[in-house]
Amino acid sequence: GSAAVRILPMINTIKYLDLTTFEGWFGHGVDTGLSQGLYSKTVMLGPIYDYGFVAYVLSLLCIFGCMIHFGSIATIMYFLGVGGSVGNIAYLWGELMIFLCVFKLSKEKNEKKY
């Protein structure tokens, strides 16, 4: 069910990601990860199987640079709530918008304090 869809990609990434190959770094191509089914070993965190580890790291840098303070409750919510994904899912975009608002407002509040 729902928990398996969030946990399985994390386990598959740890178990099957091979960074010694070109595909591990740059991916296998668009929608390759889901072509074998939702519960197959090709379903990994975010776009890793499709676009590679480099694309996933760049997307995480964007998210943690612009929307989430690393090590905050939002970090836990991001990895447990949406499985650390960066896909095109409505509730993921909603969650990221909330994180962005909280990030910007807390930054604004701290700047006015000094």
C-alpha positions as a printed Julia matrix, in Angstrom:
114×3 Matrix{Float64}:
  0.0    0.0     0.0
  0.89   3.58    0.67
  3.81   2.94    3.03
  5.43   0.52    0.6
  5.39   3.17   -2.13
  7.38   5.48    0.17
  9.76   2.94    1.74
 10.51   0.66   -1.23
 12.29   3.34   -3.29
 14.61   4.08   -0.35
 15.48   0.4     0.05
 15.95  -0.08   -3.72
 18.23   2.95   -3.91
 20.48   1.64   -1.16
 20.44  -1.91   -2.5
 20.56  -1.48   -6.3
 22.16   1.9    -7.09
 25.47   1.22   -8.84
 27.64   4.33   -9.03
 30.35   2.46  -10.94
 28.31   2.66  -14.14
 27.37   5.52  -16.45
 23.66   4.78  -15.9
 24.11   5.08  -12.14
 25.34   8.65  -12.55
 23.25   9.82  -15.52
 20.24   7.48  -15.59
 18.54   5.06  -17.97
 16.12   7.48  -19.67
 12.67   8.94  -19.17
 10.07   6.69  -17.46
 12.36   3.66  -17.42
 11.98   3.28  -13.64
  8.22   2.72  -13.74
  8.18   0.61  -16.9
  8.63  -2.6   -14.88
  5.93  -1.75  -12.33
  5.47   0.27   -9.17
  6.99  -2.37   -6.87
  9.98  -3.42   -9.0
 13.64  -2.97   -8.09
 13.94  -0.16  -10.67
 11.81   2.22   -8.58
 14.31   4.41   -6.69
 14.28   7.7    -4.82
 13.24  10.61   -6.97
 14.43  10.46  -10.54
 17.59   8.41   -9.83
 16.8    5.45  -12.09
 15.46   7.67  -14.89
 17.84  10.65  -14.75
 20.7    9.46  -12.54
 22.29  10.3    -9.23
 23.58  13.67  -10.49
 20.05  14.93  -11.25
 18.82  13.79   -7.84
 21.65  15.54   -5.99
 21.07  18.76   -7.96
 17.36  18.68   -7.15
 18.11  18.13   -3.45
 20.53  21.06   -3.5
 17.79  23.22   -4.96
 15.24  22.07   -2.38
 17.53  22.44    0.63
 19.02  25.68   -0.67
 15.69  27.39   -1.34
 12.97  25.7     0.72
 14.1   23.63    3.7
 16.6   24.17    6.5
 18.53  20.88    6.56
 18.11  19.08    9.89
 14.71  20.64   10.61
 11.34  18.99   11.07
 10.65  19.85    7.43
 13.55  17.57    6.43
 11.94  14.65    8.26
  8.56  15.48    6.74
 10.12  15.65    3.28
 11.79  12.24    3.45
  9.02  10.41    5.31
  6.04  12.22    3.77
  6.98  11.99    0.12
  9.93   9.61    0.31
 12.5   12.23   -0.69
 10.97  12.4    -4.14
 11.09  15.29   -6.57
  8.48  13.95   -8.96
  5.43  15.7   -10.36
  2.89  14.86   -7.64
  0.28  17.36   -6.46
  0.76  16.86   -2.71
  4.55  17.06   -3.14
  4.2   20.48   -4.79
  1.82  21.56   -2.02
  4.27  20.41    0.63
  7.14  22.22   -1.09
  5.09  25.43   -1.3
  4.42  25.26    2.44
  8.12  24.64    3.12
  9.04  27.61    0.92
  6.63  29.92    2.75
  7.91  28.84    6.16
 11.53  29.13    4.98
 11.06  32.65    3.57
  8.98  33.94    6.51
 11.42  32.62    9.11
 14.33  34.1     7.16
 12.51  37.45    6.96
 11.72  37.37   10.68
 15.36  36.67   11.57
 16.62  39.49    9.32
 14.28  42.04   10.93
 15.38  40.91   14.39
 18.92  42.26   13.99
